[in-house]
Amino acid sequence: MKRWLPVLVVAMVMVAAVFVGSSRDDGPATLAQRSSRIAREVRCPTCENLSAADSEAPASIAIREEIRAQLEAGRTDGEVRAYLVDRYGKDILLKPDAEGLISLVWALPVAGLVAAAAGLVVVFRRWRRQSRATATDEDRALVAAAVRGQDEELDFLLTSLDDLERERAEGEIDDADYVALRDDYTARAAALVRGGAETEPVAASGGRSWRPVLVGLVVLAAAGGAGFAVARTAGERVPGQVLTGGGGVAETSGEKLNRAAAMVREGKALDALKLYDEIIRAEPENVQALANRGWVVRIVGKQANDAVLIDKGLEYIDRALAVDPKYPDALFFKGEILFRDKNDPAAAIPLFETFISVVGGPQEAPVVQQELEAAKQAAAAKELPRP
């Protein structure tokens, strides 16, 4: 057992290091940080390549509001995720749960690390045994007849042989190590009895080789590094993105849409419009880029009180609906422009109603449902005869 103590200590240090590295905590998160973190783990229900945190679609806005309301009610992050799964289904999560076949993503790195560590232990044991000498029957006879007190090193070896027998009897050493150490001590003691002609052990296989140790260390490092990387990044790829191989790989349209949405949130509308134009040049029927570009132009026009820009934004949204007449974001964007900017609530009502039917009902789009009710009230008020 004593001989395994260093191995156990190293294993415990490795496990502790991985645990600390993967569970680093910078202190308690604020409500806003928790809300943002959860939103980044949730898909936008009506987008193809965005999380709820990165999308300005009405469905994503509603999800962010729900998340914040749940957290303000005192629920934990796990309870909020469970609530979202119950409401939208498991596909709403960008990170896969560790269950079923997906659990292999989390289990395989751990299994690989354990297997690599076990292999390294075996390599070290073989390497250690290669450095020990073998003993002949003549060596054993010489050692059995040796008298203590002749030589300090010889006394040490004879004592070591006695200790070895005791450790074996008490079960503190396995049979393989016992045989290897006994032969090593015996051969070295016999060399001293013969007159010190051989004071160094003769390796059983021609000397000590460092190659197995180096190979074992490389395998362990590779398995540990790859396993940790897989466990940290598994499930975080946004739908629609492709696996890339590093630098020099072209940015996908989904990644560009993500970046454009981030620019809008940062107030960089012009930069976002340039990026949307780049996507549309490459993919003229990219419905998400068309709809989002139109909405950003409308926002700029609204801020500048410029009706021409609002009309320009509506043109892009109409182009998106020409590609996909039931694209939810475009339906909502056009409904909002007609209702809020054009003062035509009657024309906005069918757009809001189509949006709600596409996403699955009023409970899936509370914000749009509120706009629909407001549009109906405004339309009814306009139809009332004036006194």
C-alpha positions in Angstrom: 0.0 0.0 0.0 2.8 2.4 0.8 4.2 2.0 -2.7 0.9 3.2 -4.2 0.7 6.3 -2.0 2.6 8.6 -4.4 0.3 7.4 -7.3 -2.8 8.2 -5.2 -1.5 11.6 -4.2 -0.7 12.5 -7.9 -4.2 11.3 -8.9 -5.9 13.4 -6.2 -3.9 16.5 -7.2 -4.9 16.0 -10.9 -8.6 15.6 -10.0 -8.5 18.6 -7.7 -6.8 20.7 -10.4 -9.3 19.8 -13.1 -12.2 20.5 -10.7 -10.9 23.9 -9.6 -10.1 24.9 -13.2 -13.5 23.9 -14.4 -15.5 25.4 -11.5 -13.8 28.7 -11.2 -16.1 31.3 -9.6 -15.5 35.0 -9.7 -18.0 35.6 -6.9 -21.8 35.7 -6.7 -23.5 36.7 -10.0 -25.9 39.6 -10.1 -29.5 39.2 -11.3 -28.6 40.7 -14.7 -25.6 38.4 -15.1 -27.6 35.3 -14.2 -30.4 36.4 -16.6 -27.9 37.0 -19.5 -26.1 33.7 -18.8 -29.4 31.7 -19.0 -30.5 33.6 -22.1 -27.3 32.6 -23.8 -28.1 28.9 -23.2 -31.5 29.2 -24.8 -32.4 29.2 -28.5 -34.4 31.9 -30.1 -37.6 30.1 -31.0 -38.1 32.0 -34.3 -34.5 32.4 -35.4 -32.1 29.9 -37.0 -28.8 31.0 -35.7 -29.2 33.0 -32.5 -29.6 32.5 -28.8 -32.3 34.3 -26.9 -29.6 36.7 -25.6 -28.4 37.6 -29.2 -31.7 38.0 -30.9 -34.0 41.0 -30.9 -36.9 39.0 -32.2 -40.1 39.4 -30.1 -40.0 35.7 -29.0 -36.5 36.2 -27.7 -37.4 39.4 -25.9 -40.4 37.6 -24.3 -38.1 34.8 -23.2 -35.6 37.3 -21.6 -38.5 38.9 -19.8 -39.6 35.5 -18.5 -36.2 34.6 -17.3 -35.8 37.9 -15.4 -39.3 37.5 -13.9 -38.5 34.0 -12.8 -35.2 35.0 -11.2 -36.8 38.0 -9.4 -39.4 35.5 -8.0 -36.5 33.8 -6.2 -36.1 30.7 -8.5 -32.7 29.2 -9.0 -31.0 29.0 -12.4 -31.7 25.3 -12.7 -35.4 25.9 -11.9 -35.6 28.6 -14.6 -34.1 26.3 -17.2 -36.5 23.5 -16.1 -39.4 26.0 -16.5 -38.2 26.9 -20.1 -37.9 23.2 -21.0 -41.4 22.5 -19.7 -42.8 25.4 -21.7 -40.8 25.1 -25.0 -39.4 21.5 -25.0 -35.8 20.3 -24.6 -34.8 21.7 -28.0 -34.9 25.2 -26.4 -31.6 24.5 -24.7 -28.4 25.1 -26.7 -26.4 23.0 -24.2 -27.3 19.3 -24.3 -28.3 17.6 -21.0 -26.0 14.9 -19.8 -28.3 12.0 -20.5 -28.7 9.3 -23.1 -26.2 9.3 -25.9 -25.4 12.9 -25.3 -24.0 11.9 -21.9 -21.1 10.3 -23.8 -19.8 13.8 -24.6 -19.3 14.3 -20.9 -18.4 10.7 -19.9 -15.8 9.9 -22.6 -13.3 12.7 -21.6 -13.4 11.5 -18.0 -13.0 7.8 -19.1 -10.1 8.8 -21.4 -8.3 10.6 -18.6 -8.7 7.7 -16.2 -7.5 5.2 -18.9 -4.5 7.4 -19.7 -3.6 7.7 -16.0 -3.9 3.9 -15.6 -1.7 3.4 -18.7 0.9 5.7 -17.3 1.0 3.8 -14.0 1.6 0.6 -15.9 4.3 2.2 -18.0 6.1 3.5 -14.9 6.0 0.1 -13.2 7.4 -1.6 -16.3 10.1 1.1 -16.6 11.0 0.7 -12.9 11.3 -3.1 -13.2 13.5 -2.7 -16.3 16.2 -1.1 -14.1 16.4 -4.0 -11.6 18.9 -6.8 -11.9 18.1 -10.5 -12.1 19.5 -13.0 -9.6 20.9 -16.5 -10.3 20.9 -19.5 -8.1 24.5 -18.9 -7.4 23.7 -15.3 -6.3 21.1 -16.6 -3.9 23.5 -19.1 -2.4 26.1 -16.5 -1.8 23.7 -14.1 -0.2 22.3 -16.9 2.1 25.9 -17.6 3.3 26.8 -13.9 3.7 27.7 -12.7 7.2 26.6 -9.3 8.4 29.1 -6.7 9.4 31.4 -7.2 6.4 30.2 -4.2 4.5 27.8 -1.3 5.2 26.1 -1.6 1.8 25.9 -5.3 2.1 24.3 -5.0 5.5 21.7 -2.6 4.0 20.8 -5.0 1.2 20.5 -7.9 3.6 18.3 -5.9 5.9 16.2 -4.8 2.8 15.7 -8.4 1.9 14.4 -9.1 5.5 12.1 -6.1 5.3 10.9 -7.3 1.9 9.9 -10.7 3.3 8.0 -8.9 6.1 6.2 -6.6 3.8 5.1 -9.5 1.7 3.9 -11.4 4.7 1.9 -8.4 5.8 0.4 -7.9 2.4 2.0 -4.5 1.8 3.6 -5.4 -1.6 2.3 -7.5 -4.5 4.0 -10.6 -5.8 5.3 -9.0 -9.0 7.1 -6.2 -7.1 8.3 -8.6 -4.5 10.0 -10.9 -7.0 11.6 -7.9 -8.9 12.9 -6.3 -5.7 14.1 -9.6 -4.2 16.1 -10.4 -7.4 17.5 -6.8 -7.5 18.7 -6.9 -3.9 20.0 -10.4 -4.2 22.1 -9.7 -7.3 23.6 -6.5 -5.8 24.4 -8.3 -2.5 26.0 -11.2 -4.4 28.2 -8.8 -6.3 29.4 -7.3 -3.1 30.1 -10.8 -1.6 32.2 -11.6 -4.7 34.4 -8.6 -4.0 32.5 -5.6 -5.4 33.1 -6.5 -9.0 29.6 -5.4 -9.8 28.1 -2.8 -7.6 25.6 -1.5 -10.1 22.5 -3.5 -11.1 22.5 -4.9 -14.6 19.2 -4.1 -16.4 17.3 -7.1 -17.5 16.5 -5.6 -20.9 19.7 -3.7 -21.7 19.3 -0.5 -19.7 16.7 2.0 -18.7 14.6 3.5 -21.6 12.9 6.8 -21.1 10.7 6.4 -24.2 7.8 4.6 -22.4 7.7 7.4 -19.8 7.7 10.1 -22.4 5.0 8.3 -24.4 2.9 7.9 -21.3 3.2 11.6 -20.4 2.2 12.7 -23.9 -0.8 10.3 -23.8 -1.9 11.6 -20.4 -1.5 15.2 -21.4 -3.3 14.8 -24.7 -6.2 12.9 -23.1 -6.5 15.3 -20.3 -6.3 18.4 -22.5 -8.7 17.1 -25.1 -11.1 15.8 -22.5 -11.2 19.1 -20.7 -11.7 21.0 -23.9 -14.5 18.7 -25.0 -16.3 18.9 -21.7 -16.0 22.7 -21.6 -17.2 23.3 -25.1 -19.7 20.5 -25.8 -23.1 21.7 -26.8 -22.3 25.4 -27.1 -22.3 25.5 -30.9 -25.2 27.5 -32.1 -27.5 25.8 -34.6 -26.6 26.5 -38.2 -22.9 27.0 -37.4 -20.3 24.7 -38.9 -17.4 23.1 -37.2 -14.3 25.0 -38.0 -10.7 24.0 -38.0 -9.1 27.2 -36.6 -7.7 30.4 -38.2 -8.4 31.2 -41.8 -11.8 29.5 -41.9 -14.5 31.7 -43.5 -17.1 33.1 -41.1 -20.6 31.5 -41.6 -23.7 33.6 -42.2 -25.0 32.5 -38.8 -21.9 33.9 -37.1 -22.2 37.1 -39.1 -25.9 37.4 -38.0 -24.8 36.9 -34.4 -22.2 39.6 -34.7 -24.6 42.0 -36.4 -27.1 41.5 -33.5 -24.4 42.3 -31.0 -23.6 45.5 -32.9 -27.2 46.6 -32.7 -27.2 46.1 -29.0 -24.1 48.1 -28.7 -25.6 51.0 -30.7 -23.5 50.4 -33.8 -26.4 50.4 -36.2 -24.3 51.5 -39.3 -21.8 48.6 -38.7 -24.7 46.2 -38.4 -26.3 47.4 -41.6 -23.0 46.9 -43.5 -22.8 43.3 -42.2 -26.4 42.6 -43.2 -25.6 44.0 -46.6 -22.6 41.6 -46.9 -24.8 38.7 -46.0 -27.5 39.7 -48.4 -25.0 40.1 -51.3 -23.9 36.5 -50.7 -27.4 35.2 -50.0 -30.0 37.4 -51.5 -32.8 35.3 -50.0 -31.5 35.2 -46.5 -34.8 35.9 -44.8 -33.3 36.7 -41.4 -30.8 39.2 -42.8 -33.5 40.9 -44.9 -35.9 41.2 -41.9 -33.3 42.3 -39.4 -31.9 44.9 -41.8 -35.3 46.3 -42.4 -36.0 46.5 -38.7 -32.7 48.3 -37.9 -33.4 50.8 -40.7 -36.8 51.4 -39.2 -35.3 51.9 -35.7 -32.9 54.5 -37.2 -35.8 56.2 -39.0 -37.9 56.3 -35.9 -35.1 57.9 -33.9 -34.5 60.5 -36.6 -38.2 61.0 -37.2 -37.5 60.2 -40.9 -40.5 58.6 -42.6 -38.4 57.8 -45.7 -36.1 55.5 -43.7 -39.1 53.8 -42.1 -40.5 53.1 -45.6 -37.1 51.8 -46.6 -37.0 49.4 -43.7 -40.5 48.2 -44.6 -39.2 47.4 -48.2 -36.6 45.0 -46.8 -39.2 43.4 -44.5 -41.5 42.9 -47.5 -38.6 41.2 -49.3 -38.2 38.8 -46.4 -42.0 38.0 -46.4 -41.7 37.4 -50.2 -39.2 34.7 -49.5 -41.1 33.3 -46.5 -44.6 34.6 -45.9 -44.7 33.0 -42.5 -41.3 34.1 -41.2 -42.4 35.2 -37.6 -39.9 38.1 -37.1 -40.9 39.7 -40.4 -44.6 39.4 -39.6 -44.1 41.1 -36.3 -41.8 43.8 -37.7 -44.3 44.7 -40.5 -47.2 44.7 -38.0 -45.4 47.1 -35.7 -44.6 49.5 -38.5 -48.2 49.5 -39.8 -49.6 49.8 -36.3 -47.1 52.2 -34.6 -45.7 54.1 -37.5 -48.4 54.1 -40.1 -51.3 54.3 -37.7 -53.0 51.4 -39.5 -54.0 48.9 -36.8 -56.5 47.1 -39.0 -53.7 46.1 -41.4 -51.4 45.0 -38.5 -54.0 42.7 -36.9 -53.7 39.8 -39.5 -49.9 40.0 -39.3 -49.9 39.7 -35.5 -52.5 36.9 -35.7 -50.4 34.9 -38.2 -47.3 35.4 -36.1 -49.1 33.9 -33.0 -50.4 30.9 -35.0 -46.9 30.2 -36.5 -45.2 30.2 -33.1 -47.8 28.0 -31.4 -50.4 30.2 -29.7 -50.7 33.3 -27.5 -48.9 31.6 -24.6 -45.8 31.4 -26.7 -45.8 35.1 -27.7 -47.2 37.2 -24.8 -45.7 40.4 -26.1 -47.2 40.0 -29.6 -50.5 39.0 -28.0 -50.5 42.3 -26.1 -49.8 44.2 -29.4 -52.6 42.3 -31.0 -55.1 43.3 -28.3 -53.9 47.0 -28.5 -54.2 46.9 -32.3 -57.8 45.6 -32.1 -58.7 48.3 -29.6 -57.2 51.0 -31.8 -58.9 49.7 -34.9 -62.3 49.6 -33.0 -61.8 53.1 -31.8 -61.1 54.4 -35.3 -64.3 52.7 -36.6 -66.5 54.5 -34.1 -68.5 57.3 -35.7 -67.5 60.8 -34.7 -70.3 62.8 -32.9 
